[in-house]
Amino acid sequence: MPDNSNLNSRRRSMMLNNPISKLIPKMAVPTVVAMLITALYNMADAYFVSSLGTSATAAVGVNMTIDHIIMMGGSFLAIGANSYIARLLGAKQNKKASATLSNAFFTALAIGVVIAAVGLIFIKRVVVFLGATETSVQYAMDYASYILVAAPFMTSSFVLNQCLRSEGSPVYSMIGMGIGGLLNIGLDPLFIFTFDMGVAGAAIATAISKFIGFCILIAPYLLKKSVLRISFKNISFSSDIVREISFMGLPSLLRFALQIVASVLMNNLAGNYSDSALAGISVVNRIMMIPGGIVLGYGQGFMPVAGYNWGAKRFDRVKRSYTFSSVSIFALIMAMSAVMVIFSEQIILLFTEGDAEMVRIGSFSLIAQSLVMPLNALVIILNMYYSALGKPIGAIIQSLSRQGYCFIPLFFILSGIYGIMGLAAVQAAADLLSFVVSIPFAIHIVRFVSRAEKNELQLPEDHLE
């Protein structure tokens, strides 16, 4: 058995002493790689299924909303636990950190079971509600049935991923997500074409990969190669653990909930135009998971660094972590966005065998979203900054902006005036407006941390008890 105290000491030294410019990339790169692989295998489903026709592609796009529902259940607990665990470890409260992890893990597992049961019982109603058309509904049901079976492993994997990163072990996270993703890409053509299972084959490949990823992610805890421990004995529904997980996870819950609402609105309206419109918009949403995944992965590398140093009262490093993360991710996404704008039509053509309407709508939407993605990256990092420092109110208000009070009014205005092309531009317009909304929040949090550093401000005595 490894020397747990020595392991903890090394990781504490890394989080508090390594240069920020090296520490954040070290924490972020494994997560970014894992997120990229996840985005690629989500695109792989759409790519391989596209050979079955536009309706099949539209069905896979509709099922992306089911992924978001599962992610909502898992990420709510994962983000909340990650934030609190990082601060607890920074304050040397490892036992309470393990209790927080155990609470989040077993609750996520239970939520996944509930999602699977309800979804499978009402599967046709679910996919129709999410936007499946008459011509794509059977494809959507075929795909959803297998994804729902994997829901418990998916929700709990989010917790394992986040908490491995919060204790400074991002490589385990990368291996779990990465191997699962690569397996999915390899299994897709096997089940879709070789076994002639069509859309259902893509879902089976995804379900298998999710289960394998779960097994890899839980291995460090079962083998006791982690700082934290998962056990029924560690479960403690103390008021502070429940409060911190709930409050710090609430921004993520709201963000995904609003994203689901936005997806349902867009899928149903696009489906009213045509399967081509639905396929075009849903494919762009999958493509944007690549830059989005990079930003989220980078932010999830930054978040435990900021939270750990905040818990240790290293305010100078908290400030530097935010500045470095914001500048570096903006530059990276700016370069990626330029490539996506230039080659927008060619990218959409990868997902269709010549549907001109799908290409026209998809390429326009891709250009619009790519242009504002660098600004959206800054908003995401800012949101994670609030969560890392244990400030849920600011994080919640920002989470409501992109897919809530910015998106919903613009959805009705732009689609009402410009029709399908207005709908294709809604997400980009909402991203731009949410960036404007975030400016005063950025000013506030920068001043807050500066005051903490200047006055050697300490957290309330009971904050981490």
Secondary structure as UniProt FT lines:
FT   HELIX           4..17
FT   HELIX           20..49
FT   HELIX           50..52
FT   HELIX           54..90
FT   TURN            91..92
FT   HELIX           94..121
FT   HELIX           123..129
FT   TURN            130..131
FT   TURN            134..136
FT   HELIX           137..149
FT   HELIX           151..166
FT   TURN            167..168
FT   HELIX           170..189
FT   HELIX           190..194
FT   HELIX           198..222
FT   TURN            223..224
FT   HELIX           232..234
FT   HELIX           239..273
FT   HELIX           275..287
FT   HELIX           289..311
FT   TURN            312..313
FT   HELIX           315..342
FT   HELIX           344..349
FT   TURN            350..351
FT   HELIX           356..388
FT   TURN            389..390
FT   HELIX           392..400
FT   HELIX           401..405
FT   HELIX           407..455
FT   TURN            461..464
//
